[in-house]
Amino acid sequence: MKEYKRQYRQLSDETKNKISNSNKNKPKTEIQKQRIRQAMIQYWKTVPNKPNSLSMDDYLKRNDNDRK
């Protein structure tokens, strides 16, 4: 699997604003928009969601159930 800079889907609001501002006022043709859209769909399929944090009790319970 390819390694990307981004590890999870979630981004900070500051990062989202930086991306948004950098992409404003750049004209694009419909073909460019379609290609970008398709490329981003494919890219986001490879980036996992950030895992929920588990307490040690939850972790142990999960492992105990796996052993049975």
C-alpha positions as a Markdown table, in Angstrom:
| # | Residue | x | y | z |
|---|---|---|---|---|
| 1 | Met | 0.0 | 0.0 | 0.0 |
| 2 | Lys | 1.3 | 3.5 | -0.8 |
| 3 | Glu | 2.4 | 5.8 | 2.0 |
| 4 | Tyr | 1.0 | 9.3 | 1.9 |
| 5 | Lys | 1.6 | 12.3 | 4.1 |
| 6 | Arg | -1.9 | 12.2 | 5.5 |
| 7 | Gln | -2.5 | 9.4 | 7.9 |
| 8 | Tyr | -6.2 | 10.0 | 8.7 |
| 9 | Arg | -9.1 | 11.7 | 7.1 |
| 10 | Gln | -9.7 | 14.3 | 9.8 |
| 11 | Leu | -8.0 | 17.7 | 9.3 |
| 12 | Ser | -7.8 | 20.7 | 11.7 |
| 13 | Asp | -9.9 | 23.7 | 10.8 |
| 14 | Glu | -6.7 | 25.7 | 10.3 |
| 15 | Thr | -5.5 | 23.2 | 7.7 |
| 16 | Lys | -8.9 | 23.2 | 5.9 |
| 17 | Asn | -8.8 | 27.0 | 5.7 |
| 18 | Lys | -5.3 | 27.0 | 4.3 |
| 19 | Ile | -6.3 | 24.5 | 1.6 |
| 20 | Ser | -9.5 | 26.5 | 0.8 |
| 21 | Asn | -7.7 | 29.8 | 0.5 |
| 22 | Ser | -5.0 | 28.4 | -1.7 |
| 23 | Asn | -7.5 | 27.0 | -4.2 |
| 24 | Lys | -9.7 | 30.1 | -4.4 |
| 25 | Asn | -9.8 | 32.2 | -7.6 |
| 26 | Lys | -8.1 | 29.6 | -9.7 |
| 27 | Pro | -10.1 | 29.1 | -12.9 |
| 28 | Lys | -10.6 | 25.5 | -14.0 |
| 29 | Thr | -12.4 | 23.9 | -17.0 |
| 30 | Glu | -15.1 | 21.3 | -16.5 |
| 31 | Ile | -12.7 | 18.6 | -17.7 |
| 32 | Gln | -10.2 | 19.6 | -15.0 |
| 33 | Lys | -12.9 | 19.6 | -12.3 |
| 34 | Gln | -14.1 | 16.1 | -13.3 |
| 35 | Arg | -10.5 | 14.7 | -13.3 |
| 36 | Ile | -9.8 | 16.3 | -9.9 |
| 37 | Arg | -13.1 | 15.0 | -8.5 |
| 38 | Gln | -12.3 | 11.4 | -9.7 |
| 39 | Ala | -8.8 | 11.5 | -8.5 |
| 40 | Met | -9.9 | 12.7 | -5.0 |
| 41 | Ile | -12.5 | 10.0 | -4.8 |
| 42 | Gln | -9.9 | 7.4 | -5.5 |
| 43 | Tyr | -7.4 | 9.0 | -3.1 |
| 44 | Trp | -9.9 | 9.2 | -0.2 |
| 45 | Lys | -10.7 | 5.5 | -0.6 |
| 46 | Thr | -7.1 | 4.7 | 0.5 |
| 47 | Val | -7.0 | 7.0 | 3.6 |
| 48 | Pro | -8.5 | 5.4 | 6.7 |
| 49 | Asn | -10.6 | 7.1 | 9.4 |
| 50 | Lys | -8.9 | 7.9 | 12.6 |
| 51 | Pro | -9.4 | 5.1 | 15.1 |
| 52 | Asn | -11.4 | 5.7 | 18.3 |
| 53 | Ser | -9.3 | 5.7 | 21.4 |
| 54 | Leu | -9.9 | 2.6 | 23.5 |
| 55 | Ser | -9.4 | 2.4 | 27.2 |
| 56 | Met | -7.3 | -0.5 | 28.4 |
| 57 | Asp | -10.4 | -2.2 | 29.7 |
| 58 | Asp | -12.0 | -2.1 | 26.3 |
| 59 | Tyr | -8.8 | -3.3 | 24.7 |
| 60 | Leu | -8.5 | -6.3 | 27.1 |
| 61 | Lys | -12.2 | -7.2 | 26.6 |
| 62 | Arg | -11.8 | -7.2 | 22.9 |
| 63 | Asn | -8.7 | -9.4 | 23.1 |
| 64 | Asp | -10.5 | -11.8 | 25.5 |
| 65 | Asn | -13.3 | -12.2 | 23.1 |
| 66 | Asp | -10.9 | -12.9 | 20.2 |
| 67 | Arg | -9.4 | -15.8 | 22.1 |
| 68 | Lys | -12.7 | -17.6 | 22.7 |
